Amino acid sequence: YARTLKLDTHCIPCPLDWDRTVVPHQGTQFLTYVAPCQDKGLPWAARVLSELEKARPDIPVLVVEGRGDLDAFARALPPGAGRSFQCSKTVADPRSFLRQTRVLFMPSYVEPSGRLAQEAIINGTPVVASDRGGLPWTVGDAGTCLPIDVEFSGMNDALPSARMVRPWVEAIARAWDEGPSREALLQHGRLRRVEWEPAQLA
């Protein structure tokens, strides 16, 4: 719009129904990945999570089917990986997994806004995401946005190498572990959350 029409534009976040978004955290907590499909970075997720399983077996992983395919996710994993992961079929209400999520993992290849990231941040959950589409703006300092090599897209179902995803494993560990890094993400999340309160959006 700025380049073609010479309009000064402003980013407007997705409006949220807070009554259907905010949940108390309870029970077991997970690193959660939702919708294992190409657009949501299925091959990248498969490699990151398999490397995380080796490096940090203490971090439990939950994969939620969403509009993805759990069987496709299982096929994408390297041999022997994923035995400790928990999987969930599609749920009508995301609060059922948001309340159990300690860190949200969004390695999307395509992501116009990142509604799920917004929902996580509102619930005090740090996000580790790609820097594609609207995610950097949505996540801000309430998480970590990392690059994905340009050749990986919705058309490329190849797995990245372990070397490529090492920074992702490290970012997840920083967001997961109690300490200054996680506390900084939580503090930024509390500030980001205020921007999405209903009165502020209005």
N, C-alpha and C positions, 0 to 999 in steps of 0.2 A: 504493500500500500504506500509506503513512504517513497519507494523508488518510482513506481508507475504513476500514482495519482497525486504524489506530493502531499499526502495526508500525514499528520502527526498522530500516530496511533498509540494506544495504551493497552497493556495486557490486562484482561479481566479474567479472574479465576472462575472455575466452574462453581456455581452455587451448590450448596450442600443442604440437605435436610439433617440438621444436627441431631434431631431426635432418633434418626436411623443410622447415625454414624458414631456417636460417642459411646464408648463402652468402658466398664471397669476391667482392668487386666486381672486375670485369675487363672489358676491351674498351670499346667505345663506351658513353658514358653518356647517358641521356635524361631528359627530363621525361616521365613515363609516366602515361597515363590508361587505365583498365581498364573494360571493359564499357560501351560507349556505348549506353545505354538510358535511358528516362525516369527511372526511379528513381535512376539514377546521374548525373542532371543533364545529360543529353545536350545540350539546347539551351544551357544555361549554358556547358558545356564548349566547344561549337562557337564561341561568341562569344569566350570567353577565349582559346582557342588561335588563333583567326584574328587577334585583336588582338596576341597575343604574337608571332605570325609577322611582323607588320609592325614591331613595336617592337623585338623581339630576335630577328632571324633567326639569330643565333648559337646559340640554344638549340634543340637537336634534340628533336623530339617523337615519341614512340612511342605508338600507340594499339593496345591489345590487345583483341581481340573479346570474350573472356570469354563472358558470357551476353547480350552486346549484339549489335549488328548493324553491321558496318563500312559496308555500303551505306547504312543509315540515317544514320550519322555523316556520310558524304560528302554526302548530300542536305541535311543540316542546316547545313552550312558555308555562309557567304556566298559569292557567286560569286567564283571565282578563288583562294579560300583553300585551304590544305591541300596545296599542291603539293610542299612540302618534308617533309611528315609521312611517317613510316614506320608501316606497319600490320602487325599480326601476327594470324593466326587464333588460335582458342582453343588453349591449351596445358594439358596435364594437370598440369604441375608449375610453380607460380609462380616457382620459383627461376630459371627460364630468363629471365624478364624482371627479376626483383628484382635479379639480379647486375649488370644494366646500368642500373639506375635511380639517378639522382642526386637527383631530387626526385619524390615521388609526388603526383599531382594527383587530388583526390577531391571534386568539386563536387556531392556527392549531394543529391538532394531527399529521399530516405528512406534512413536508415542506422541500424539498431538498435544496432550496436556499432562496426563498422569494423574487421573482421578484417584486411583488407589493410593498413590503416594501422598496425595492430599489427605485422604482419610486416615492414613497411618500417622502422619505428622500431627493431625488434630488429636489423635489418641496418644500422643507422646511417644511415638515409635520412630526411631531413626531409620533412614532409607539409604540403601546402597543401590545406585541405579546407573544406567548408561547416560551419556550426555547427548542423547538423540532427542530431536523434537522439542517439546515443551518441558521436558524433565528438569533441565538445569534451572529454569525459572520457577517451576513448582517446588522443587526440593530446596533450592537456595542453600543456606548453611545448615539446614536441619538434617543434612545427610551428606553423602559423598557421591558425586557424579563422575564417572570414569569413562574414558574413551573406549570405543570398540573399533578395531581396525576396519578401514573403509570397505574392504572387500567382503565383509560379513554383512549380509542384508537378508531380507525376506526371501530372496531367491537363492541364497547360498546355505545349504544345510550341512556344510563341512564343520567339523569340530575344530576350534582353535587349539593351539598347543598349550601345554602346561605353563610354559614360560609366559605366553600372552596373558594368561589369567592370574598370574601370581599377585599383581597389585590388587585384584579384586578379593582374593582370599585374605590378604592383609587388611584391606579396608573393612571387610566383614568382621574380622577378629577385633579390630579397634572399636567398631560400633557395638560389638557384643560384650566385651570385657568391661567390668567396672573399672573406672579410672578417669583421668582427665579428658581423654578423647571422647569417651561416651558422654561424660557430663557436659562437655561443650556442645555436642550435637543436641542433647536434650534441652539445654538452655536456649539455643537458637530455635529449636522447635517450639518452645513456649512463646517466643517472640513472633514466630511465623504464624502460629495458631491465631493470634489476635487479629491478624489481617483478614482471616476468613470467618470471623464471627459475623452472624447475620446482620447486625446493625452496621458493621463496617462495610460489608459487601453492598448493602442497600445504599 
